[in-house]
Amino acid sequence: MPIYEYAASTERSCATCRDGFERLQKLADAALTECPDCGAPIRRVICAPQVIAGQGHVLRESHVAKHGFTQYRRVGKGKYEKTAGKGPDTISGD
């Protein structure tokens, strides 16, 4: 679900809509037309979406272990050492 930003469209506004506020809404939900606090007319503000590029934040050793997975690092031909999680300390293809 996206987070939409709203701001007051007239000078009649309260502290909530004067500075703008965010609302988590489904794509199918209609845009808000009135401030939920004071009833003043508001408009949806177009803003840039947040995008997380890459998967570096997911593959951290602490993240892997916290979710019950084991991560290994290749140390030689057919040999791997454990870097995070529970499991055997080494795996080899011998």
VEXSE-857789 format. One line per field, with one value per atom (N, C-alpha, C, CB): x, y, z; atom name; residue in three letters. Coordinates in nm, 2 decimals, always signed. Atoms other than C-alpha are relative to their C-alpha. Last residue first. Glycine has a CB too. Example, Ala and Ser with C-alpha at 12.3 -4.5 7.8 and 13.67 -1.06 7.14 Angstrom:
2
u: (-0.09, +1.37, -0.08, +0.04, +0.09, +1.23, +0.09, -0.10);
v: (-0.11, -0.11, +0.11, +0.05, -0.12, -0.45, +0.12, +0.00);
w: (+0.00, +0.71, +0.08, -0.14, +0.00, +0.78, +0.00, +0.12);
a: (N, CA, C, CB, N, CA, C, CB);
r: (ser, ser, ser, ser, ala, ala, ala, ala);
% end
This chain:
94
u: (-0.08, +3.49, -0.09, +0.12, +0.05, +3.24, +0.07, +0.00, -0.10, +3.31, -0.06, +0.14, +0.06, +3.09, +0.10, -0.14, -0.05, +3.23, -0.08, +0.15, -0.10, +3.11, +0.05, +0.11, -0.14, +2.79, +0.10, +0.02, -0.03, +2.47, +0.14, -0.03, -0.02, +2.33, +0.03, -0.11, +0.11, +2.35, +0.05, -0.06, +0.11, +2.63, -0.10, -0.08, -0.02, +2.96, -0.11, +0.01, +0.12, +2.99, +0.03, -0.06, +0.00, +3.28, -0.12, +0.13, +0.07, +3.27, +0.00, -0.15, -0.01, +3.49, -0.07, +0.14, +0.09, +3.43, +0.00, +0.04, +0.07, +3.73, -0.08, +0.09, -0.09, +3.83, -0.09, +0.09, -0.14, +3.70, +0.09, +0.02, -0.09, +3.34, +0.14, -0.02, -0.09, +3.13, +0.10, +0.08, -0.13, +2.83, +0.08, +0.00, -0.07, +2.51, +0.14, +0.00, -0.14, +2.27, +0.06, +0.04, -0.08, +1.91, +0.14, -0.02, -0.01, +1.69, +0.08, -0.13, +0.11, +1.56, +0.02, -0.03, +0.12, +1.80, -0.13, -0.03, +0.01, +2.09, -0.13, +0.12, +0.02, +2.03, -0.02, +0.13, +0.14, +1.97, -0.02, -0.02, +0.10, +2.28, -0.14, +0.02, -0.01, +2.49, -0.09, +0.15, -0.09, +2.37, +0.00, -0.03, -0.10, +2.20, +0.10, +0.07, +0.06, +1.88, +0.10, -0.09, +0.05, +2.04, -0.06, -0.11, -0.10, +2.26, -0.05, +0.09, +0.04, +1.97, +0.10, -0.03, -0.09, +1.99, -0.05, +0.13, -0.07, +1.79, +0.10, +0.08, -0.12, +1.54, +0.06, -0.03, -0.04, +1.28, +0.13, +0.02, -0.12, +1.09, +0.03, -0.01, +0.01, +0.83, +0.14, -0.05, -0.08, +0.87, -0.02, +0.15, -0.14, +0.59, +0.07, +0.00, -0.08, +0.25, +0.14, +0.00, -0.13, +0.05, +0.08, +0.08, -0.11, -0.31, +0.12, -0.04, -0.03, -0.54, +0.11, +0.04, -0.14, -0.72, +0.02, +0.05, -0.03, -1.04, +0.15, -0.05, -0.04, -1.09, +0.04, +0.13, +0.10, -1.28, +0.04, -0.13, +0.07, -1.08, -0.11, +0.09, +0.01, -0.93, -0.10, +0.13, +0.07, -0.98, -0.02, +0.07, -0.09, -0.89, -0.08, +0.06, +0.01, -1.13, +0.10, -0.14, +0.03, -1.10, -0.01, -0.13, +0.07, -0.92, -0.03, +0.08, -0.09, -0.83, -0.09, +0.05, +0.01, -1.05, +0.09, -0.15, +0.07, -0.93, +0.00, +0.08, +0.14, -0.84, -0.08, -0.07, +0.00, -0.46, -0.15, +0.07, -0.01, -0.49, -0.01, -0.12, +0.12, -0.41, +0.02, -0.07, -0.02, -0.14, -0.14, +0.06, +0.11, -0.19, +0.03, -0.14, +0.00, +0.07, -0.10, +0.14, +0.00, +0.03, +0.00, -0.12, +0.01, +0.08, +0.01, +0.11, -0.14, +0.21, +0.00, +0.07, -0.08, -0.13, +0.14, +0.00, +0.00, -0.32, +0.08, -0.14, -0.02, -0.25, +0.02, -0.11, -0.14, -0.20, +0.03, +0.05, -0.05, -0.54, +0.15, -0.09, -0.06, -0.65, +0.04, +0.12, +0.07, -0.85, +0.05, -0.16, -0.06, -0.59, -0.07, +0.00, +0.04, -0.70, +0.07, -0.16, +0.01, -0.57, -0.05, -0.09, +0.12, -0.44, +0.00, +0.00, -0.03, -0.18, -0.13, +0.12, +0.11, -0.19, +0.04, -0.13, -0.01, +0.08, -0.11, +0.14, +0.04, +0.00, +0.02, -0.14, +0.03, +0.17, -0.02, +0.12, -0.08, +0.14, -0.04, -0.02, +0.08, +0.00, +0.09, -0.10);
v: (+0.13, -3.41, -0.11, +0.01, +0.09, -3.13, -0.13, +0.07, +0.02, -2.94, -0.10, -0.05, +0.09, -2.77, -0.02, +0.06, +0.01, -2.60, -0.10, -0.04, -0.10, -2.48, +0.00, -0.01, +0.04, -2.69, +0.11, -0.11, +0.10, -2.51, -0.04, +0.05, +0.13, -2.22, -0.09, -0.05, +0.10, -1.87, -0.13, -0.03, -0.04, -1.65, -0.12, +0.12, -0.13, -1.68, +0.05, +0.10, -0.07, -2.05, +0.14, -0.08, -0.02, -2.17, +0.08, +0.08, -0.12, -2.32, +0.01, +0.00, -0.01, -2.57, +0.14, -0.01, +0.09, -2.69, +0.00, -0.14, +0.08, -2.51, -0.10, -0.06, +0.08, -2.27, -0.08, -0.09, -0.02, -2.03, -0.08, -0.04, +0.09, -1.98, +0.03, +0.00, -0.07, -1.80, -0.10, +0.11, +0.05, -1.96, +0.09, -0.14, -0.06, -1.81, -0.06, +0.15, +0.01, -2.00, +0.05, -0.15, +0.06, -1.90, -0.01, +0.09, +0.15, -1.86, -0.06, -0.06, +0.07, -1.51, -0.15, +0.06, -0.03, -1.34, -0.07, +0.15, +0.09, -1.53, +0.03, +0.03, +0.14, -1.38, -0.08, -0.04, +0.01, -1.02, -0.15, +0.08, -0.01, -1.03, -0.02, +0.14, +0.12, -1.15, +0.00, -0.02, -0.01, -0.88, -0.12, +0.13, +0.11, -1.01, +0.02, -0.01, +0.12, -0.80, -0.11, -0.05, -0.01, -0.45, -0.14, +0.10, -0.01, -0.53, +0.00, +0.11, +0.09, -0.63, +0.00, -0.14, +0.11, -0.36, -0.08, +0.06, +0.07, -0.04, -0.10, +0.10, +0.06, +0.07, -0.08, -0.09, +0.12, +0.30, -0.05, +0.02, +0.05, +0.57, -0.14, -0.02, +0.12, +0.73, -0.04, -0.12, +0.11, +1.09, -0.12, +0.04, +0.01, +1.32, -0.12, +0.00, +0.09, +1.44, +0.00, +0.02, -0.06, +1.62, -0.11, +0.06, +0.09, +1.51, +0.06, -0.14, +0.06, +1.80, -0.10, +0.11, +0.04, +1.93, -0.06, -0.10, +0.07, +2.11, -0.02, +0.09, -0.09, +2.20, -0.08, +0.09, +0.00, +1.95, +0.10, +0.03, -0.12, +2.03, +0.01, +0.12, -0.07, +1.70, +0.13, +0.05, +0.08, +1.45, +0.08, -0.13, +0.03, +1.72, -0.08, +0.13, -0.08, +1.70, -0.04, +0.00, -0.14, +1.57, +0.10, -0.01, -0.08, +1.24, +0.13, +0.01, -0.10, +1.04, +0.07, +0.09, -0.13, +0.73, +0.10, +0.05, -0.10, +0.39, +0.14, +0.02, -0.01, +0.14, +0.11, -0.13, -0.07, +0.20, +0.02, -0.09, +0.10, +0.12, +0.08, -0.10, +0.03, +0.40, -0.11, +0.12, +0.13, +0.49, -0.04, -0.10, +0.10, +0.86, -0.12, +0.06, +0.12, +1.14, -0.10, -0.07, +0.13, +1.49, -0.12, -0.01, +0.12, +1.85, -0.13, -0.01, +0.05, +2.15, -0.12, -0.02, -0.12, +2.33, -0.05, +0.11, -0.01, +2.00, +0.12, +0.01, +0.13, +1.89, +0.03, -0.09, +0.03, +2.24, -0.13, -0.02, +0.03, +2.34, -0.04, -0.11, +0.13, +2.50, -0.01, -0.02, +0.05, +2.78, -0.14, +0.00, -0.06, +2.92, -0.05, +0.15, -0.13, +2.68, +0.06, +0.01, -0.07, +2.37, +0.14, -0.08, -0.08, +2.21, +0.07, +0.11, -0.14, +1.94, +0.08, +0.07, -0.10, +1.56, +0.13, -0.05, -0.12, +1.30, +0.10, +0.07, -0.12, +0.95, +0.12, -0.01, -0.11, +0.64, +0.12, +0.01, -0.12, +0.34, +0.10, +0.07, -0.12, +0.00, +0.12, +0.00);
w: (+0.01, -0.11, +0.04, +0.10, +0.10, -0.19, -0.01, -0.13, +0.11, +0.13, -0.09, +0.06, +0.09, +0.39, -0.11, -0.06, +0.14, +0.69, -0.08, +0.00, +0.02, +1.03, -0.14, +0.10, +0.00, +1.01, -0.02, -0.10, +0.10, +1.09, +0.01, -0.14, -0.05, +1.28, -0.11, +0.09, -0.03, +1.15, +0.06, -0.13, -0.08, +0.99, +0.02, -0.05, -0.04, +0.81, +0.10, -0.12, -0.05, +0.77, +0.04, +0.12, -0.14, +0.56, +0.04, +0.05, -0.04, +0.21, +0.15, -0.04, -0.14, +0.02, +0.04, +0.06, -0.07, -0.33, +0.15, -0.04, +0.09, -0.47, +0.07, -0.11, +0.09, -0.20, -0.09, +0.08, -0.04, +0.06, -0.09, +0.15, +0.07, -0.06, +0.04, -0.15, +0.09, +0.20, -0.06, +0.08, +0.02, +0.38, -0.10, -0.05, +0.12, +0.52, +0.00, +0.00, -0.01, +0.75, -0.13, +0.03, +0.11, +0.78, +0.03, -0.13, +0.00, +1.09, -0.12, +0.01, +0.06, +1.03, -0.01, -0.13, -0.08, +1.28, -0.06, -0.01, -0.12, +1.12, +0.08, +0.09, +0.03, +0.78, +0.12, -0.08, +0.05, +0.91, -0.04, -0.13, -0.11, +1.12, -0.04, +0.08, -0.08, +0.83, +0.12, +0.05, -0.11, +0.60, +0.09, +0.09, -0.01, +0.29, +0.11, -0.13, -0.03, +0.30, +0.04, -0.11, -0.13, +0.32, +0.04, +0.00, -0.11, +0.03, +0.14, -0.02, -0.10, -0.20, +0.12, -0.05, -0.05, -0.45, +0.11, +0.04, +0.11, -0.49, +0.06, -0.09, -0.05, -0.23, -0.11, +0.13, +0.07, -0.39, +0.07, -0.15, -0.06, -0.20, -0.07, +0.15, -0.09, -0.42, +0.05, -0.09, +0.05, -0.54, +0.09, -0.01, -0.05, -0.45, -0.05, +0.16, +0.07, -0.59, +0.05, -0.15, +0.06, -0.33, -0.07, +0.12, +0.00, -0.27, -0.07, -0.07, +0.12, -0.20, +0.01, -0.11, +0.02, +0.10, -0.14, +0.11, +0.12, +0.18, -0.01, -0.13, +0.11, +0.54, -0.12, +0.05, +0.11, +0.76, -0.11, +0.05, +0.00, +1.08, -0.12, -0.01, -0.12, +1.19, +0.00, +0.05, -0.10, +0.91, +0.13, +0.02, -0.11, +0.65, +0.11, +0.06, -0.12, +0.36, +0.10, +0.06, +0.05, +0.00, +0.12, -0.07, -0.10, +0.07, -0.06, +0.13, -0.07, -0.24, +0.10, -0.11, +0.05, -0.31, +0.07, +0.00, -0.08, -0.20, -0.07, +0.14, +0.04, -0.48, +0.09, +0.02, +0.13, -0.44, -0.04, -0.11, +0.11, -0.07, -0.13, +0.01, +0.06, +0.17, -0.11, -0.06, +0.06, +0.42, -0.05, +0.10, -0.03, +0.50, -0.08, -0.04, +0.08, +0.52, +0.04, +0.01, -0.07, +0.65, -0.10, +0.10, +0.07, +0.54, +0.08, -0.11, +0.03, +0.72, -0.08, +0.13, +0.04, +0.71, -0.04, +0.11, +0.15, +0.71, -0.05, -0.05, +0.07, +1.07, -0.15, +0.03, -0.01, +1.23, -0.08, +0.15, -0.14, +1.11, +0.00, +0.07, -0.02, +0.78, +0.15, -0.08, -0.11, +0.62, +0.03, -0.02, -0.12, +0.39, +0.13, -0.01, -0.03, +0.11, +0.13, +0.02, +0.13, -0.05, +0.01, -0.10, +0.01, +0.27, -0.14, +0.11, -0.06, +0.22, -0.02, -0.08, +0.02, +0.16, +0.06, +0.06, -0.07, +0.11, -0.03, -0.03, +0.07, +0.01, +0.09, -0.06, -0.09, +0.14, -0.08, +0.11, +0.00, -0.09, +0.11, -0.14, +0.00, +0.00, +0.00, +0.12);
a: (N, CA, C, CB, N, CA, C, CB, N, CA, C, CB, N, CA, C, CB, N, CA, C, CB, N, CA, C, CB, N, CA, C, CB, N, CA, C, CB, N, CA, C, CB, N, CA, C, CB, N, CA, C, CB, N, CA, C, CB, N, CA, C, CB, N, CA, C, CB, N, CA, C, CB, N, CA, C, CB, N, CA, C, CB, N, CA, C, CB, N, CA, C, CB, N, CA, C, CB, N, CA, C, CB, N, CA, C, CB, N, CA, C, CB, N, CA, C, CB, N, CA, C, CB, N, CA, C, CB, N, CA, C, CB, N, CA, C, CB, N, CA, C, CB, N, CA, C, CB, N, CA, C, CB, N, CA, C, CB, N, CA, C, CB, N, CA, C, CB, N, CA, C, CB, N, CA, C, CB, N, CA, C, CB, N, CA, C, CB, N, CA, C, CB, N, CA, C, CB, N, CA, C, CB, N, CA, C, CB, N, CA, C, CB, N, CA, C, CB, N, CA, C, CB, N, CA, C, CB, N, CA, C, CB, N, CA, C, CB, N, CA, C, CB, N, CA, C, CB, N, CA, C, CB, N, CA, C, CB, N, CA, C, CB, N, CA, C, CB, N, CA, C, CB, N, CA, C, CB, N, CA, C, CB, N, CA, C, CB, N, CA, C, CB, N, CA, C, CB, N, CA, C, CB, N, CA, C, CB, N, CA, C, CB, N, CA, C, CB, N, CA, C, CB, N, CA, C, CB, N, CA, C, CB, N, CA, C, CB, N, CA, C, CB, N, CA, C, CB, N, CA, C, CB, N, CA, C, CB, N, CA, C, CB, N, CA, C, CB, N, CA, C, CB, N, CA, C, CB, N, CA, C, CB, N, CA, C, CB, N, CA, C, CB, N, CA, C, CB, N, CA, C, CB, N, CA, C, CB, N, CA, C, CB, N, CA, C, CB, N, CA, C, CB, N, CA, C, CB, N, CA, C, CB, N, CA, C, CB, N, CA, C, CB, N, CA, C, CB, N, CA, C, CB, N, CA, C, CB, N, CA, C, CB, N, CA, C, CB);
r: (asp, asp, asp, asp, gly, gly, gly, gly, ser, ser, ser, ser, ile, ile, ile, ile, thr, thr, thr, thr, asp, asp, asp, asp, pro, pro, pro, pro, gly, gly, gly, gly, lys, lys, lys, lys, gly, gly, gly, gly, ala, ala, ala, ala, thr, thr, thr, thr, lys, lys, lys, lys, glu, glu, glu, glu, tyr, tyr, tyr, tyr, lys, lys, lys, lys, gly, gly, gly, gly, lys, lys, lys, lys, gly, gly, gly, gly, val, val, val, val, arg, arg, arg, arg, arg, arg, arg, arg, tyr, tyr, tyr, tyr, gln, gln, gln, gln, thr, thr, thr, thr, phe, phe, phe, phe, gly, gly, gly, gly, his, his, his, his, lys, lys, lys, lys, ala, ala, ala, ala, val, val, val, val, his, his, his, his, ser, ser, ser, ser, glu, glu, glu, glu, arg, arg, arg, arg, leu, leu, leu, leu, val, val, val, val, his, his, his, his, gly, gly, gly, gly, gln, gln, gln, gln, gly, gly, gly, gly, ala, ala, ala, ala, ile, ile, ile, ile, val, val, val, val, gln, gln, gln, gln, pro, pro, pro, pro, ala, ala, ala, ala, cys, cys, cys, cys, ile, ile, ile, ile, val, val, val, val, arg, arg, arg, arg, arg, arg, arg, arg, ile, ile, ile, ile, pro, pro, pro, pro, ala, ala, ala, ala, gly, gly, gly, gly, cys, cys, cys, cys, asp, asp, asp, asp, pro, pro, pro, pro, cys, cys, cys, cys, glu, glu, glu, glu, thr, thr, thr, thr, leu, leu, leu, leu, ala, ala, ala, ala, ala, ala, ala, ala, asp, asp, asp, asp, ala, ala, ala, ala, leu, leu, leu, leu, lys, lys, lys, lys, gln, gln, gln, gln, leu, leu, leu, leu, arg, arg, arg, arg, glu, glu, glu, glu, phe, phe, phe, phe, gly, gly, gly, gly, asp, asp, asp, asp, arg, arg, arg, arg, cys, cys, cys, cys, thr, thr, thr, thr, ala, ala, ala, ala, cys, cys, cys, cys, ser, ser, ser, ser, arg, arg, arg, arg, glu, glu, glu, glu, thr, thr, thr, thr, ser, ser, ser, ser, ala, ala, ala, ala, ala, ala, ala, ala, tyr, tyr, tyr, tyr, glu, glu, glu, glu, tyr, tyr, tyr, tyr, ile, ile, ile, ile, pro, pro, pro, pro, met, met, met, met);
% end
